[in-house]
């Protein structure tokens, strides 16, 4: 970690908490001075900065600092030729990433399929703890950039820390969801039945209640991307059906279709599939550690990961 990386870390979190209407002076006090943490090990750095995460989360209208563990750790994920340091600072991080097998990290499948070949501009819609974005940042290299979106303030805390301890300076980390458009009915709102009070109803964004911070896709996607990953827990329906031009936004894509969440919302996944230009992509569904090529009429169920590689004929058309 260098001073520049630490400055970027602070900036990301200040921006995220501004959306929560937390005073700048209060946020600034939660960061230890650089000289006090410079040169310490990643494990010690994570343990020290997790204290600030806890303090900031306790400033929220509904305090959530208790969700940050007292006992933190760092996992080294080997994905040759890269290594990613994953900070484990909450229970979900421990359960999802603490000992996950390589097959759980489907960016390795994206890479094997050539979806990331030569990628320099990458969008990550639904960043979670930042592991995928970090891999993309390593693939893109110093001359590339990753733009990622994640509305859960706890997840932003974790991803900002992950990017810091890995020295990533080519990631734009935005604490907001990608939205579907100007229609107020399309705004992501837990008033529609997704709430912390009733997790069995299908809570789709971690540790969030009330409306989410949202960035309209049309405001966010000014640059054509080499690769786009979308994992937004059932709201892919809103984004795709209201913006079918999204399939022109990137050369290659990975779109998760969360059919159980869509069913819970009373939506039909076919409305998404019918908009996909199958003539422009070879599409494989990665599910249960298997890759199966699909067509418009292929029946789907469960949580589908659609790996979409643009055909060469479409690239040259």
N, C-alpha and C positions, 0 to 999 in steps of 0.2 A: 504494500500500500504506500502510495506517495501522497503528497499534499494535494495534488490536483484531483486524484481519485476521491480523497476524503471530502474535498469541496463539492464534487459532483454528488456524492452520497448525501450530504447535507441539503443540497439544493433540491434533489428529488423529493426528500421527505418534507422539506418546508413547503414545496408546492402541493404535496398531497394533503398536508394538514391545513393549508390555506382554504382548501375546499371544505374542510370541516369547521371553518371559522375559528380556528385556534390562533391566538395572538402570536405574532412573530417573535416577540421578546420571550414568551414562554417556551417556544420551540427551540430557540437558540440556546437557552440555558441547559437543554437536555443533551447537548453534544459535548463530550470532553474535549479539551484543547488538543490540537494535533500533536504537540510535543510530548504529551503524556501517554500517547499510544503508539507513536512512531517506532517501528522496529520490533514490536512484540509479535509473537507467533499468531497465526490465524486462529487457533483455538482460543488463545487469551484475548484476542481482539473481539471475537464473537461473544465471549463471556462478558467483556466490558461493555460493548455496545448494546447488548441485549438489555442492560439496565436502562439505557436511554429509551429503547423501544417500549419497555414497560412503563416508564414515566410518561411518555407521549400518549400511549394508548389510554392511560388513566386520565388524560385531559379531555377525552371525548365525552360527549353528552351522556353516552352509556359506556362507562369505563370498561376497558377490556384488557388492562394490563395483566390481570391474573392468568391470561391465556399464554403468556410468555413464560417458559420454563425457567426455574432457578438453575437446573442442571442442563447446560448446553453442551453441544459437541459439534464436530465437523467431520463429515464423511468425505473421503477422497474417492470420486467416481472415475474409474479408468475407462476411457473410450478412445483407444489408440487412433491417431497419434496424440490425443488430447487427454488432459485430466481436468476434472472440475471439482472444486471444493464446494461442498454443500453444507451450509450452516443449518444445524438442527436446533431450533429455538422454541418450538411449540409441539404439542402432541401430534398434530396432523403431519408436521414435517417428519417426526419420528416414524409415524405409521406408514407414510407414503414413500419416504426417501431414505429412511435410516438404513434399511437393509434390502431395498428393492432389487430384484435380479435385473440384469441388463435388458431382458425382453420387455420390461416395463417402460423403458425409455425408447419410444418409437422414433425418435430423431435418428436412431441408428438405422432403422428401416428406411426412413426418408433418404438417408445418405447412401445406403446400399442400392436403392432404386435410381439414384442419380438425380433426385429432385433438388439437391443442394449443389450440384456441380457448377462451379464458377459463380455462385451466388454472392453478390455484393450488397444488394438492398433486400432486406427481409422484414416482413411485417409479422408480428406475433400477437394475435388477438386472443387474449385469455392467457396471461403470462404465469399465473399462479405463483410459485416460489422462484421462478426465474431460471430453472435448470435448462429448459429448452432454449430460451433466449441466449443463455450463456454459451451453449453449444453452437448456436447460430453465429454468435459473435466471434467464436474461434474460427469457424469455417470462413466467415466473411473477411477476417483479418483486419489489420489496421486501416486499410483503404476502404473498408465496407462499413455498413451500419445496420443496426437492428432497431426497429421502432416497435415498442411493445406496450400493451394496454392491459390494465388489471384494476378493477374497481374496489377490491377489498383492501382496506387500509392495512390490515395485518399482513396480507400477502405482499403488499408494497414494501412494508418494513423488511420482510424476509428477502425479497428479491433485491432490494437496494443493498442489503448486507452481502448477499451472494455476489453481486457484481463488484462490490468493493474488495472483498477478500481475493477475488480472482483477477483484480487489476483491469477490469473491462472498462474502457473509455470510448467504446464505439456503440454504446447502447443508449437510446432515448427511452427512459422509463416513465410512462405516463400513468398516473393513478386514476384511471377512468375506464369505463366500458366503451366499446364501439357501439354506436347507436344506429337505429334503423331509418331515421328521418324525422321530419318536423311534426308528424302527427302525435299529439299528446297521448293518444291511446297506445302508441308504440314505445313510450318511455318505460324503461324497466322499473317496475314498482312492485314492492312486496305487498301492496294492498290487493294485488291480484291473487294472493293466496300463498305466496312463498315467504315464510317468516321464521325467525328464530324461535318464536313461541310455538310453532307447529312444524318441526323439522320433517315430520312424516308427510307433510303436504308437498314436499319436493323442493326444499331450499336449494337454490341454484348458485348462490354466491356466498362464500364463507363469511360468517360473523358480521353480516350486514343486515340492518333493518331500515325500512324507509326507502325512499328513492335513491338510486345510485347516481354518482357523477357519470355523465355520458358525453362522448364526443361523437358527433355525426360523422359517419363514414365519408361523406362528401367533403368534410372539412379536414379529414385526417390523411387521406390517401392521394396526395398530389403527385407523388412520385411512383412511376411504374416499378414494381418489385420483381426480383428474380424468383422469390419464393414467398408464399403466404401460408401461415398456419392459423386456423380458426378453431378454437376450443372454448366456446362461450355457453356451455351448459344449457342447451335448449333454445337460446335466443338466436341461434343461427337462422332459425325460421324467419324472424323479423328482418334481420339484416339482408338475407339473400332475396326473399320474396319482394322486399321493397326496393332493393338495389340489384337487380339481376345482372347489371353490368360488372358486378364484382369479379366475374370470371375473366374479364379482360384486364384485371388489375395486376395480375402476376403471371409470370411464365409457367411456373409449376405451383401446385397448391396441395395442402393437406387440410381437409375440412372434416371435422367430427360432426356426425349427425346423431344426436342423443334422442333416439326414438322413444324411450320410456318417458323422458321429460316432455317431449312433444305430445305424447298421448295424454299425459297428465294435464296439459294445457288445452286439450281438446283440438289438437292440430294434426294434420296429416302430413307425414314425411314426404309423400309423393309430390306435394307442392314444391318442395325443394328439388327433388330428383328431376322433375319435369323441366326445370329451368337450366339444368346442367347441359352444356354443349358437348355431348358425347362424341360428336364428330371431330372435336378439337383435342380431346384428351384420351389417353389410355388410363382407365381408372381401376385401381385394385383396392378392395376392402381388406384392411388389416384387422383381423378379429380373432381372438383366441389363439394368438401367435401364428396365424396362418394368413397367407395372401391369396385372395380369390378375385379374379377379374370380374367386373360386373358390367351389365348392360342396363338400359333404361327400364327393362321389365324384370330385372333380377329382384326377387323378394328379399327384403332386409328386415332385421329385427335387432333389438338390443342397442348397444353403443357401437356405432360403426365409425371406423377411421378410413376415410376415402383418400387414398394417395393418388393424386392426379398429375400425370406427366403429359405435358403438351406434346402433341404429335409434331414431327418435323414438318409435315405438310402444312400444319396450321401456323408454324413459325415463319414459314417462307411465303405464306399466302398474301 
